[in-house]
Amino acid sequence: MSNINQSAPLRFITAGSVDDGKSTLIGRLLYDSKALLSDQLLSLNKSKNNNETIDFSILTDGLEAEREQGITIDVAYRYFSTAKRKFIIADTPGHEQYTRNMVTGASTANAAIVLIDATRLDFSQPELELLPQTKRHSAILKHLNTPHIIVAVNKMDLFDFDFAKFQAITTAYNKLATQLGLNDVIFVPVSALQGDNIVHKSERTSWYEGEPLLTILENLPSVEKISEKAEDFHFPVQLVSRLDQDKANDFRGYQGRIEAGSVQVGDTIRIEPNGHTSQVAQIYTPNGLVEQATVGEQVTISLTDDIDISRGDTLIAQNNAITAIKQLSATVCWFDHRPLSLARKYLLKHTTQTVFAKVSSIDYVLDVKTLSRSSEADTLNLNDIGKIQISLQKPITTTSYEQNIATGSFILIDEATYHTVAAGMILND
């Protein structure tokens, strides 16, 4: 594989059911790649009793409640690098109760390692059935457009690295991948506890022709950058900056982050949702005035005209086809214990704007066990994934999630409790 972006770290997550070995795998990955500090090595050595194996999970299960319960609750981030690449790991929870945390970790990931515990599957069945949480996490990864999926079949040492069982699991997951529309899937037989095929190729899997996990991660192609073309310029206004109220120096600047495209002094831009146009007068960065700025940069933009612009408005290229809309079609993952109510109002937070929203209809709810879509559902319950239609009190300027994660995603907030009840991905239709 080629086209590896060395400048930006590869963000990846681990996903799977409880006790599949996610925390152990990350610990082994850090340990064998010599990415641990001396105090972390000391903690690992202290975890050994009577020459027992090292408890690698203590490197990621940082919360006291996690160590007591033996499960991952929060998203634990770890940073490490090899001679070839830098990495940011998000160890996400496997328990169904914490699916919302898994969504949080996966939302910015370039790749995902889906762990499957081979010992928890029933190989006596004519057709191997994967665990529901494996299906749920895979469905979420599809909806989040995670580019690369690596399926690590764990605890293969307990089956003496039986190729037939590994093959049965790959067949079952390939069927799931086809149903969900996952394209880039790689399979690796591993033992996270003993280190087989984590950093070094295992001699106990002579039948496995692929690379160890770390090598696969190092060689994953870089994700395509968001467009830097001027015609795709997209700039949600986060703050209106006034130097002072003196008419002699009535500076007005619009601060925020460029989410797509580029802009330069003199460009004609359009302000949504009011549709007015103006020209860029100056562009300020933390390092001073510049003539041009591009996607990802934090800037302050001043215009040649005094226009009523406030937080939540969006500056876009004049010929950009995007327009502000009040009706959304979206896929959502429901986070709240209280089911979705078509009668209740919610707050929808999108980029820098928060507006009142109402779910007008539910198109379907995904059954993660059968992967069927129920179009007769009248609500969404905790951890459900479904497609909904949303009506907004005020228009917002958005793209689809597939086009741009930042401008195509949102969260729903209960206006009474201010709990985040759902994360959503805006669809094209």
N, C-alpha and C positions, 0 to 999 in steps of 0.2 A: 504494500500500500504506500501511497505517496501523498503529497500535498498536506503535510503535517504542519500545523500552525504552532511554531515554537514559542511565539511571543505571549500567547494567552494560555493559561493552564486548562487542562481538560477537566471539566466538572463531571463527575459521575456519582451515581447513587447505588446503594445495595437495597434490594427489595426482596420480599419473600415472607413466608409464614413465621410465626413464633418458633424459636429453637431450630430454625434452619441453619444457623451458624453464621449470620451476617457479621456480627461483631467479632467473632473469632476469625473470620476470613480477613477482615480489615486489619486486625491485630497481627496476623501472620504475614500479611502483605507488607506492613510497615516493618516488622521484625526482620524478615528475610531480605528486604531491600535495603536494610541498614539505615532506615530513616528515623530511628528513635534516638532520643537524647539520653544521657546517662541516668537521669533520675527516673525516666520511664523504664529503662532496662532494670534498674534497681527494684521498681515496683513489680515488674514481671517476675524477677527472681524470688521476691518475697511471696509471690502467689503460689510458688511450688511447695508442696509438703510431701515429705517422704519420697523424694524423687519422682513425684507425679508430673504429669504434663503441665505445661505452662497455661495459665488462664489468660488467653489473649484478649478476651472480651473486656477486661478491665481498662483497656486503652480507650474504649469508646463508650462503655456504659458508665458515664460520668456521674449521673444523678444517684443519690443514695437509694431512692426508691427503685431505680433500675437494678442496682446490685442486690437489693433485698428480694425483689420479685423475680429476678432473672430474665427480665424482658427489657427491650428498648422502648422508651416512652417518647423522648424528645428526639429531634434531629441533631445528631452529633457531627460536627464538621472537623475534618482533619486535613492537614496540608503536608504534602511531601513531594519530593522530586527525585528523578533519576538523572543520569547523564544525558538522557534523550528528551525528557519532558517533565513539566510540572503538573501536579494534580491537586484537585480539591475533591475530597470524598465527603459525601453525605450519607451517614449511616441512618437509615430511616426505619421507623417502627414496623414490626411485622404484625402486631396485634390489630384486629379489625377495629377496635375502639379508637385507635390512633391513626386511622387512614388519612385524616386531614393533615397530620404531620408529614405523612409520606408524600402527599400531593405538594406540600410546601417544598420539600427537598427536591422533588422531581421537576418542579416548574422551571428550574434554570439548568437542568442537567443536559450535557451533551451525549451521555451514554448511561445505561443502566445495567447493573449486574443483578439478574434475577436468580436467587438461590432456590434450588429444589432439594429438599432432604430426601434422598432415595429411600431411607429406612421408613418413611411415613407413608409410602405408597403401597397399594395392594396389587402385587404382580400376579396374583392368582386369577384376576378378572380377565375375561377375553379381550377387553379393551381397557387399557390403563387410564384411570381417571386422576387428573391433577387436583390438588387441593383448591378449594374455593378462593382462598386468599391469593394464590398464585394467579388465578384467572382475574381477580379483581385488580391486582397490581398491574397485570399486563394490559388490561383494558384501560386503566388510567394512563399508562405510558403511551398507549396509542392515541388517546385523546389529547395528551400533552405534546404529541409529535416528537417524542424522544427519538433522536436519529438512529442510535445503535443499541441493540439489545444483546447482552452476553448472558447466556443461560449457564450458570455454574451448577453442575449436578454434584452435590456435596455428600460427604460421608460414604464415598464409594469404597473406602478401605474396609468398611463393615460388610461389604459384599465381595471382598477380595477382587475389586475392580472388574466385576463381571461385565463384559462387553454387551451381552444380550440385554441386561437391565438398563444400561446406558442407552442402548439403541431404542428400547421400548419408551424411555422417557423422551428422547428426541423426537420420536414419531408422534407421541401425544402432544408435545409442545408445538411441533410444526403444524399439527391440525388446528391447535388454538391460534397460532400465528396467522394461519390462512383465514380463519373465521374473523379475526380482528383486523386483518389487513396490515400486520407487521411484516416488514420486508427484510431488513438487515438483522438477521439473528445468527449468532455464533454459539456453539455448544462446547463446553469444556468439562471433562471429568476431574473432580478435585477432592482432596481431603484437606479442609481448612485447618483442622487440628494438627495434622501431621505434615502439611506443607506440600502435598503432591500437586503438581501443575499450578502452583500459585505464582512463584517467582522462577522456579527451575523446573525443567521438564522431568516428569517422574519416570523412573525405570520400571515402575509397576504397571504402566499403561502403554505397553509396546504397540498395542493396536491403535492408539490415538496418534493421528498424523498432524494434528494442529500444534499451535504454540501454547506455552503457559500463559496464564491470565495476564501477568504484568506486560509481557511482550505484546499481547493483543491490544492492551490499553495504550501502550506506547505508539503503536502503529495505526491507530484508528484515524481515518481521514478527518481533517478539520472541517468544522461546520461552516457552511457558507455564511459570509458576513451579511448583515442587513444592508440594503441598498444605500450607496453613498451618492446616488445621482441627485442632482439639484431638483429635478422634477418630482422627486419623492419626498421632499422636505416636509417634516412633520414635527411640530414643536408645541407640546402642551405647556401652557403658561402656569408656572407654579407660584410666582410672586410678582407683583407689580412694585417696582422700586422707584421711589421718589427721593431725589437728592435733598430737596427742601421745598418749601411752599413759596419761595420768593419768585415772582414772575420773571425777574431778571435772569434767573437760572433754573428754569422750570424743567429739569431733567425728568424723563419718564422712561424707564427701562423694563423689559419683560424678561424675567429670569426663569430658567428651567433647563431641561436636558433635551438635546436633539435626539429623537427616537428613530428617525430615518432620514436619509438624504443628506444634503449639504446646503449651505446658504452663504452668500457673500454680499458685501456692501453693494448697494444698487439694485439688488434683486427685487422684483415685484412679488409680494406675498399676499395671500388671502386670509382673512380672519374668519374663523368659523366659531359660532353658528350665524353671525350677523351678515357674512358675505362681503364685507367691506374690503377694499384693497389699499395697499400702501407700499412704500419702498423702504428697504433696510438702510438706515442712516449710519449706524455704528454697531459693531459687534465687540463686546467685552468678554474677556476670559480672565481667570485668576492671574494670568501673566500679562495682562494689559490688552490694549486694542489689537485686533487682527482684521484682516481683510476677508477671511473665509473661515468657516467652522464646519465640522462634519459630525456624522452620527456618533453618539456616545459622549459628546462634549457638553460640559456644563457652561452655559453662556448667558449673557445679558444682551438683549437686542433692543435697540432704539429705532423708532420709525420716523419718517419724515412728516407724518400727519398725526394730529391728536385725535385718537379714536378711543371710544369707550371699550376698553379691554380689561378683563379681570381674571382672577385665578379660575382655571377650568376651561377658558377659551383656548383655541388652538390656532397657531400660525402654520400655514401650509403653503406650498408652492402655488402660484396663481393658476397653473394649468393642471394641478393635481385633481384627479377624478373623485377624490373622497369628498363626501358631503355629510353634514350632521344629520343624524337620524334619531327617531323616537321609538322605533320598533326593532327589537333584537331577536335573533334566533341563536340559541347557544346550547352547548353541552355543559352540564354542571355536575359537580360532586357535592352532595349534601353533607354538611358537617354537624348539624345541630341535632340534639335529642328531640326537639320539637319538630314535627313533620312540617313540610312546606304547606302553606295555606294559600289558596287562590284568593281568599278574602282579605288577607293581610297585606299591608304595605311594607316594603323593604327599602333600605337605602342601597343604591348601587354605586360603588366606588370604582371609577375608571380613570386611569392615569392620575391627573390632579383634580378631577371633578367628582363630586358626590351629589347624586340626584335621587329623588323619590322614584321607586319602581314598583310595578305590580306584575306578578306572573299571570299572564292572561290565559295560558293553556299549557298542558303537558303533552308533548307529542308521543313520548314513550319513556319507559324505564327499562334499563338493561338488567336482565337476570344473569348475574355473574356465574351461576352454576351451569346454566344451559346456554348462555350467551344469546338467548332469545330476547326480543323486544316486546314488552307489553304496552300496547297502545291504549289500554283501558284503564291504566292507573290514574288516580285522581290526586295523588300526593307523592312526595319523595320523603323517605325516611333516612335515618342516620346511615351514612356511607353509600347511599344509593347513587347511581350514575344515570342521568337521564337527559333528554333533549327537551327544552322548554322554549316558550315564546314570552318575551318581556316587553311591557309597555312602560315608557319613561315619561316623567312629568316634563322634562326639558330635553332637548336633543343633545347628543354627544357626538364627537368626531372620532370615528373608530375605523379600524381595519378588521379583517378576519384574524383569528389566532394563527392560522397557517401562514399568513403574510408577515405578521410581526407580533411576537409574543407580548411586547410591552403595550402595544396599542390595541391588541385583540383579546386581552384578558381583563377580568374584573372580579370583585368579590361582592357578595350580598351581605348586608348587615341588618339585623333585627332592629327596627327603630325604637323598640321599647327597652330591650336589654343591652343593645349595642354589641351583641355577640356576632361574630362572623359566622354566618350560617351556611355559606356555599362559596365555592370558587368556580368561575365560569370561563369558558373558551368560546368566543364569538365565531359563528359559522358564516359561510358565504351566502347561504340561502336565506 
